[in-house]
């Protein structure tokens, strides 16, 4: 994340989907080989496409709610998304949580279907990040 002149100008976040675990080996294997196919598409990425203006006088302790326009790459497909973000500047760090709805078909993802369960065609992209100043 880059902040210049009171604006968040750049955000680029890559997630290693190969590290996703559910606590159940069979489910984890299924996710790696089916659904999001993390063995074939190991990374997801979000890139901010429009700057986010910070309110004047933003200081440590400030909580913000903003929408971030960006590009989400998932399962090898890149699409425009708007992520609802809640952020808090803690002085030395900025904590950010956010979510955006997604349709699995938009990313070429087949909803998981087994003899035990099936999943709908929609989901959400969620993030929880902590940014520290690069020194």
C-alpha positions in Angstrom: 0.0 0.0 0.0 1.3 3.5 -0.9 -0.1 6.7 0.6 0.7 10.0 -1.0 -0.7 13.4 -0.2 -3.6 12.1 1.8 -4.6 9.4 -0.7 -4.1 5.7 -0.8 -2.7 5.5 -4.4 -1.6 1.9 -4.7 -2.6 -1.4 -3.1 -1.3 -4.7 -4.5 -2.0 -7.8 -2.4 -1.2 -11.4 -3.4 -2.6 -14.4 -1.4 -1.1 -17.8 -1.5 -4.2 -20.1 -1.8 -2.0 -23.2 -1.3 -1.9 -22.3 2.4 -5.7 -22.5 2.8 -6.7 -25.2 5.4 -10.0 -26.2 6.9 -8.8 -28.7 9.4 -10.0 -31.6 7.3 -7.5 -33.2 4.9 -10.1 -34.6 2.5 -11.8 -31.2 2.2 -8.4 -29.5 1.7 -7.4 -31.9 -1.0 -10.8 -31.3 -2.8 -10.2 -27.6 -2.8 -6.7 -28.0 -4.1 -7.8 -30.3 -7.0 -11.4 -29.0 -7.6 -13.3 -25.8 -6.9 -10.7 -23.0 -6.6 -8.1 -25.5 -7.9 -5.3 -24.0 -5.8 -2.8 -26.6 -7.0 -3.3 -25.1 -10.6 -4.0 -21.5 -9.6 -2.0 -21.0 -6.4 -2.4 -17.2 -6.1 -5.2 -14.7 -5.8 -4.4 -11.0 -6.3 -6.1 -7.6 -5.6 -4.9 -4.4 -7.2 -6.5 -1.0 -6.4 -7.6 0.8 -9.6 -8.8 4.1 -8.1 -7.2 6.2 -5.3 -9.0 6.4 -2.0 -9.0 9.9 -0.5 -8.3 9.9 3.3 -10.4 12.4 5.3 -8.4 15.6 6.3 -6.9 15.3 9.8 -6.7 11.5 9.8 -4.7 10.6 12.9 -3.8 7.4 14.8 -7.0 5.8 16.2 -9.1 6.9 13.2 -11.5 4.4 11.9 -12.6 4.6 8.2 -15.2 2.9 6.1 -14.5 3.2 2.4 -15.2 1.3 -0.9 -12.2 0.3 -2.9 -12.4 -0.2 -6.6 -10.0 -2.7 -7.9 -9.2 -5.8 -10.0 -9.4 -9.3 -8.4 -7.6 -12.1 -10.0 -8.9 -15.5 -8.9 -8.6 -18.9 -10.6 -6.7 -17.2 -13.5 -9.5 -14.7 -14.2 -9.3 -11.0 -13.6 -12.4 -8.9 -13.0 -13.4 -5.5 -11.6 -14.7 -5.6 -8.0 -15.7 -3.1 -5.3 -14.6 -4.1 -1.9 -16.2 -2.6 1.2 -13.4 -1.8 3.6 -13.1 -1.0 7.3 -9.7 0.3 8.3 -8.1 1.6 11.5 -4.8 3.5 11.7 -3.1 2.3 14.9 0.0 4.5 14.7 2.6 2.0 13.5 0.1 -0.2 11.6 -3.0 0.0 9.5 -5.5 -2.8 10.0 -7.9 -3.4 7.1 -10.8 -5.9 6.7 -13.0 -6.1 3.7 -15.4 -8.1 1.7 -17.0 -8.2 -1.8 -19.5 -10.6 -3.2 -18.5 -12.8 -6.2 -20.1 -15.2 -8.5 -18.1 -18.3 -8.9 -18.9 -18.7 -12.6 -17.4 -15.2 -13.2 -14.1 -16.7 -12.3 -14.6 -20.1 -14.0 -15.0 -21.8 -10.7 -17.3 -24.8 -10.6 -19.2 -24.9 -7.2 -18.1 -27.8 -5.1 -20.5 -30.8 -5.4 -20.0 -34.1 -3.7 -22.3 -36.9 -2.6 -22.4 -35.3 0.8 -22.8 -31.6 0.0 -23.3 -29.0 -2.7 -22.5 -25.3 -2.7 -24.3 -22.3 -4.3 -22.8 -20.3 -7.2 -21.9 -17.3 -5.2 -19.4 -16.5 -2.5 -17.4 -13.7 -1.1 -13.9 -12.4 -1.4 -12.7 -11.5 2.1 -9.5 -10.0 3.4 -7.9 -9.2 6.7 -4.6 -7.3 6.4 -2.1 -5.5 8.6 0.1 -3.0 6.9 3.4 -1.7 8.5 5.5 1.2 7.3 8.4 0.1 5.1 11.5 1.5 6.6 
